[in-house]
């Protein structure tokens, strides 16, 4: 399968620092892109850094591993800026300090936590230095003032803290402090590769339950040797595209709210509901929970016949088309969105941003093409790529992606059998230490799940990289030199998950 | 402009009534405990399949405050012990009212003096405290034209100073505890706390993690729990209106058992 890959860790020795650094540099300059960087403590006091990359050809995965001292290593942000947040996360969880890193503020832990608590570091490892407190970047200059927003925001939305340094109305710097949603998800994954892990993955980011649980299910299937039936894979992909449509509708509604265009807000709010109700009809839950099982899909799935679903989708499509063109052609909407919150293609490429936001800034990446799951192998949805990088581009990308999804859905459903099956055959998995990686293009961007599996088939370390985690720094770049009153609009145009980033 | 006016006319009314009845077939709503669950060892089979310890095979109870409605128990017992009905009306109330086999939720309606104080208006401040954003999205959906919470005089407000109470989602992450308590303190008394979803009731799927408080109950005095993962907007409406003594259709829970 091209969306999942198993590496045998049995024979290979860790790389020295220079080749590992070269591997990461290659992900910035070459055709492969960084998927995840994470640490592991295979035995007490011994620490490994794993890097996974790929995507230059469909289904291509590469990886590298390096052993680091129990205290620190030299940062890789100079050769691969995309590792920026990964290194901060590794420090918070394992106490391995990236020397020379441009920002050493904790990402996960706030005041009030024990200063020497590094939850994934074993008690037997040498005691690390105490974690330093959080320091906001201080912008100096005449008339510079700070505006602090959050963690509790005005709307019904997840918590996070934004610190603006402004000159008048203009934003000079935005510092994003997250961690409020941190619930230690990765610490709950080790152990048996059973159904409980799929339930956990459904709650990584509630709006991406299908994307995450599908990535997780395929990973568990690779561990246990129970690949899902092709018809189950079709339903997974269909649910994933409907999840995309529901969220894109919700976001176009949210963008409408933020510019006071109530027509768009009301209609897209309603259409989002209609898409969620389709997920309910397939899976029994408005967010697609209950879709995935290890080796297939749930017994109640799909709860709707393919023909009926196609009919409902064509009705939804007509409405999305109608409301969407009205919205994106309205001069008052265009005036507010064009040129606002620009994320330059150069920035998106250098910092390795992913998904829909990256595709609005000219970065041609899509896991459905680069790591295609069985239902996408023959023909993934049509490519959508814009390069202006402003709020307008992110709105348009959403609209065009919905069109592409509707087109693609009619093809996949036309040949779908009404039911999926639970895997009948099992392939005896290899009995060595393995690294299993699973990638899926969620509606925000590529979701990466990686697991280190021990020789008896139990999960020793589980890593989740949500696209939000990759893209949050992009918001800081997009709002620079914009007025602070446009921040809600810029923020909504990314609509990143706090839970997915904080884990 | 003319396009949007025409669209408005063509769309018509989309708001749903409260007595919408059962939801489409695969929906997992109110669980029905079969005879086999209470006698025999089917409860044990169900308990083994449960990832959140919602089922007590000794007491033969099912705690909806822990249930994430995944349906694995139903799959394990073939629907003999537990079968999920399509009814979105779930029990609500104090923590103990969420246990199937426990007291009925009617006892947990807000006291008459509080109800008369609120009159026909309830303003809530929402705080997301470590959840996955599923419950937040359903709380948000209450404001869309389909569920239209405002028709009942209930609304979400931006400031705790404008609120009569809190609606909390999530297991309460340790990093959100202080902000949650401060938001609660900023609300004038009398104030109510509504905790929605399995995480807010018990920690849900995150129960036992080093980074969460296993529910709102250990942090704030909760007046109303509503179960679900996440609760369907109709489940939320049913619970909130029930608490306010305004629900036109009470859930006759005793009648939801198989004959």
Boltz contact constraints between the chains, C-beta under 6 A:
constraints:
  - contact:
      token1: [A, 110]
      token2: [B, 175]
      max_distance: 6.0
  - contact:
      token1: [A, 119]
      token2: [B, 210]
      max_distance: 6.0
  - contact:
      token1: [A, 151]
      token2: [B, 179]
      max_distance: 6.0
  - contact:
      token1: [A, 152]
      token2: [B, 127]
      max_distance: 6.0
  - contact:
      token1: [A, 152]
      token2: [B, 179]
      max_distance: 6.0
  - contact:
      token1: [A, 152]
      token2: [B, 183]
      max_distance: 6.0
  - contact:
      token1: [A, 154]
      token2: [B, 158]
      max_distance: 6.0
  - contact:
      token1: [A, 156]
      token2: [B, 126]
      max_distance: 6.0
  - contact:
      token1: [A, 156]
      token2: [B, 136]
      max_distance: 6.0
  - contact:
      token1: [A, 156]
      token2: [B, 139]
      max_distance: 6.0
  - contact:
      token1: [A, 156]
      token2: [B, 140]
      max_distance: 6.0
  - contact:
      token1: [A, 156]
      token2: [B, 156]
      max_distance: 6.0
  - contact:
      token1: [A, 158]
      token2: [B, 128]
      max_distance: 6.0
  - contact:
      token1: [A, 158]
      token2: [B, 133]
      max_distance: 6.0
  - contact:
      token1: [A, 159]
      token2: [B, 128]
      max_distance: 6.0
  - contact:
      token1: [A, 159]
      token2: [B, 176]
      max_distance: 6.0
  - contact:
      token1: [A, 179]
      token2: [B, 175]
      max_distance: 6.0
  - contact:
      token1: [A, 180]
      token2: [B, 175]
      max_distance: 6.0
  - contact:
      token1: [A, 180]
      token2: [B, 176]
      max_distance: 6.0
  - contact:
      token1: [A, 181]
      token2: [B, 130]
      max_distance: 6.0
  - contact:
      token1: [A, 182]
      token2: [B, 173]
      max_distance: 6.0
  - contact:
      token1: [A, 182]
      token2: [B, 175]
      max_distance: 6.0
  - contact:
      token1: [A, 182]
      token2: [B, 211]
      max_distance: 6.0
  - contact:
      token1: [A, 183]
      token2: [B, 130]
      max_distance: 6.0
  - contact:
      token1: [A, 183]
      token2: [B, 173]
      max_distance: 6.0
  - contact:
      token1: [A, 183]
      token2: [B, 206]
      max_distance: 6.0
  - contact:
      token1: [A, 183]
      token2: [B, 209]
      max_distance: 6.0
  - contact:
      token1: [A, 183]
      token2: [B, 211]
      max_distance: 6.0
  - contact:
      token1: [A, 183]
      token2: [B, 212]
      max_distance: 6.0
  - contact:
      token1: [A, 184]
      token2: [B, 209]
      max_distance: 6.0
  - contact:
      token1: [A, 184]
      token2: [B, 210]
      max_distance: 6.0
  - contact:
      token1: [A, 184]
      token2: [B, 211]
      max_distance: 6.0
  - contact:
      token1: [A, 188]
      token2: [B, 209]
      max_distance: 6.0
  - contact:
      token1: [A, 196]
      token2: [B, 51]
      max_distance: 6.0
  - contact:
      token1: [A, 199]
      token2: [B, 51]
      max_distance: 6.0
  - contact:
      token1: [A, 199]
      token2: [B, 68]
      max_distance: 6.0
  - contact:
      token1: [A, 199]
      token2: [B, 70]
      max_distance: 6.0
  - contact:
      token1: [A, 199]
      token2: [B, 205]
      max_distance: 6.0
  - contact:
      token1: [A, 200]
      token2: [B, 205]
      max_distance: 6.0
  - contact:
      token1: [A, 203]
      token2: [B, 132]
      max_distance: 6.0
  - contact:
      token1: [A, 203]
      token2: [B, 205]
      max_distance: 6.0
  - contact:
      token1: [A, 206]
      token2: [B, 132]
      max_distance: 6.0
  - contact:
      token1: [A, 206]
      token2: [B, 133]
      max_distance: 6.0
  - contact:
      token1: [A, 206]
      token2: [B, 134]
      max_distance: 6.0
  - contact:
      token1: [A, 207]
      token2: [B, 133]
      max_distance: 6.0
  - contact:
      token1: [A, 263]
      token2: [B, 4]
      max_distance: 6.0
  - contact:
      token1: [A, 266]
      token2: [B, 145]
      max_distance: 6.0
  - contact:
      token1: [A, 269]
      token2: [B, 144]
      max_distance: 6.0
  - contact:
      token1: [A, 270]
      token2: [B, 14]
      max_distance: 6.0
  - contact:
      token1: [A, 270]
      token2: [B, 145]
      max_distance: 6.0
  - contact:
      token1: [A, 273]
      token2: [B, 146]
      max_distance: 6.0
  - contact:
      token1: [A, 280]
      token2: [B, 27]
      max_distance: 6.0
  - contact:
      token1: [A, 281]
      token2: [B, 24]
      max_distance: 6.0
  - contact:
      token1: [A, 284]
      token2: [B, 26]
      max_distance: 6.0
  - contact:
      token1: [A, 284]
      token2: [B, 27]
      max_distance: 6.0
  - contact:
      token1: [A, 284]
      token2: [B, 28]
      max_distance: 6.0
  - contact:
      token1: [A, 287]
      token2: [B, 134]
      max_distance: 6.0
  - contact:
      token1: [A, 290]
      token2: [B, 70]
      max_distance: 6.0
  - contact:
      token1: [A, 290]
      token2: [B, 71]
      max_distance: 6.0
  - contact:
      token1: [A, 299]
      token2: [B, 75]
      max_distance: 6.0
  - contact:
      token1: [A, 300]
      token2: [B, 26]
      max_distance: 6.0
  - contact:
      token1: [A, 303]
      token2: [B, 25]
      max_distance: 6.0
  - contact:
      token1: [A, 303]
      token2: [B, 26]
      max_distance: 6.0
  - contact:
      token1: [A, 326]
      token2: [B, 3]
      max_distance: 6.0
  - contact:
      token1: [A, 326]
      token2: [B, 4]
      max_distance: 6.0
  - contact:
      token1: [A, 499]
      token2: [B, 132]
      max_distance: 6.0
  - contact:
      token1: [A, 499]
      token2: [B, 133]
      max_distance: 6.0
